[in-house]
Amino acid sequence: MTLALPATAQDFMTWTWAEIEPHFSELAARPLNDATVGAWLANWSRLSELLDEAHARLYIATTLDTTDQAAEERYHTFLSDIFPQAQASDQVLKQRLLDSKLEPDGFAIPLRNMRAEAELFRPENLPLLTEEHKISSRLNRVLGTQTIEWDGEELTLVQAERLQFDDRREVREAAWRKVSQRQLADRDAINALWAEYLPLRQKLAANAGFDSFRDFRWRQLQRFSYTPQDCRTFHAAIEEVVVPAAQRIYERRRARLGVESLRPWDLVVDPLGRPPLKPFETVQELEEKGEAIFRRVDPAFSDYFATMRREGLLDLENRPGKGPGAYSSSLEASKRAFIFMNATGVRDNVRTLLHESGHSFHTFETYSQPLYHQHSVPIEFAEVASMGMELLASPYLTTDQGGFYSPEDAARDRVAHLEKIVLFWPYMAVVDAFQHWVYEHPEQASTPENCDTQWAALWDRFMVGIDYSGLEPDKRNGWHRKHHIHRLPFYYVEYGLAQLGAVQVWRNALSDQAAAVAAYRRALALGGTVDLPELYRTAGARFAFDAKTLREAIDLLEGTIDALESGAPA
């Protein structure tokens, strides 16, 4: 007999493992055959949704206020008392389905993923995975308390970013140095956490029978469609095609600023001396105009966004104690999504909202697939959803479309956005190549000074055009400032691959916006039911690493930048 589950994840969050375990046991004991597999999968799916959303909501609470000890304790209790046991019990059900040899419709890719998970699963790794989450929570606490004092005011590092738009170079430099020194002040604390991460990850890999953490992580991330060598091919293509294009952008900026060399505090200020764009004054305005833009892209997207607004599933403003960055989280049991970001009124906040909303819309679209395990999307395509939304929304940024800018300011914003895409690929190559080095040379990487040296060498290889003379400690410490390296190892090349996919989606939209958006939505709605290359094909793109595809993208980006700057239609 099927046991009753709570109606909501909020109710489920109060359950103990003693209350949850019987539901796993009942599924493990129930007959599984052609006649019963549909109901069995549906019941397993609902249990998985409740666990997933409980985990998400507990984590979200720790990021909304990193000083909330009670929230952190609730999250850690879940990680210690429920998460490992649920993982182990879930693995029993996965193995049971695999052993049954049943192949339900629409379940080929989830079954492939489950086989990989079954091969990786080791009970002795469960407490290690829990400990990894706890280390990341402690890292969040370190990062969440980083502030500087400026003109008698305490600023979060996110709030301090606005100072880089000041047209007084001495102000930008002073602010940049103050932020960098604050980050360097936590060097020992972050290195101490690094010293916990590395051996833990090596042990995870060894327990699962892998010689290296990279090989373990590749399988854990379910990277079936490409290899570490493909990443090296991508790095080389970026060095060949994109680094020269980035140099052209940096040189144009240097000349317009009229400076001898481009310093790190010269990278975001308007090079023509125009005041910073101020697209909105309040978070309410950001939400209202965002919703209007999404209505233009596709009415379904504005409906999703309106639902999140109405149900309090947006936390967009920056404040002291709030965790860094931005993310979107699925709320599986509720069939909803949640957006977290740190808005301060700058133009990048608009891009962040478009990006995270793209993730959220993807989440809503995947709910058309009936089962939890069909919602798991490769990150390499999940980021096409977010980056694609940034580009698909670009025609609607002007006030006459309900957006944020005059036509002139919209063109200025788009130039900055397209330049940022070009400049991102070399930085992505630094981050990804660094992580390959770390896990190819774990003994060397366990010494932070070696990491400093490797990061600096990669920076000099890919980030050509920025003068760090006299700032060597700040440059070498750059790996501390990219949180993915610490919390989400190897999660970064996805952004570079997805950006290339998103540019191809945008290329199609330049010819036929409606058709491109329709293809994009069809791909989002597939969830995790087809493989990665097929997701790209459905969206109208090619999953690629080569210099030719990158060159086509760079030609389009640079050509559009030139047209926007000349005032021609783009």
Secondary structure, DSSP 8 states (H G I E B T S, - for coil): ------SSHHHHTT--HHHHHHHHHHHHHS--STTTHHHHHHHHHHHHHHHHHHHHHHHHHHHH-TT-HHHHHHHHHHHHHTHHHHHHHHHHHHHHHHHHT---TT-HHHHHHHHHHHHH--GGGHHHHHHHHHHHHHHHHHHHT-EEEETTEEEEHHHHGGGGG-S-HHHHHHHHHHHHHHHHHTHHHHHHHHHHHHHHHHHHHHHTT-SSHHHHHHHHTT--S--HHHHHHHHHHIIIIIHHHHHHHHHHHHHHHT-SS--GGGSSS-TT--------SSHHHHHHHHHHHHHHH-HHHHHHHHHHHHTT-EEEE--TT--SS-EEEEETTTTEEEEEEEE-SSHHHHHHHHHHHHHHHHHHHHTTSSSGGG----HHHHHHHHHHHHHHTGGG-BGGGTSSB-HHHHHHHHHHHHHHHHHHHHHHHHHHHHHHHHHHSHHHHTSHHHHHHHHHHHHHHH-TT---TT-HHHHHGGGGG-HHHHHSTTTTHHHHHHHHHHHHHHHHHHH-HHHHHHHHHHHHHTTTSS-HHHHHHHHT-----SHHHHHHHHHHHHHHHHHHHHT---
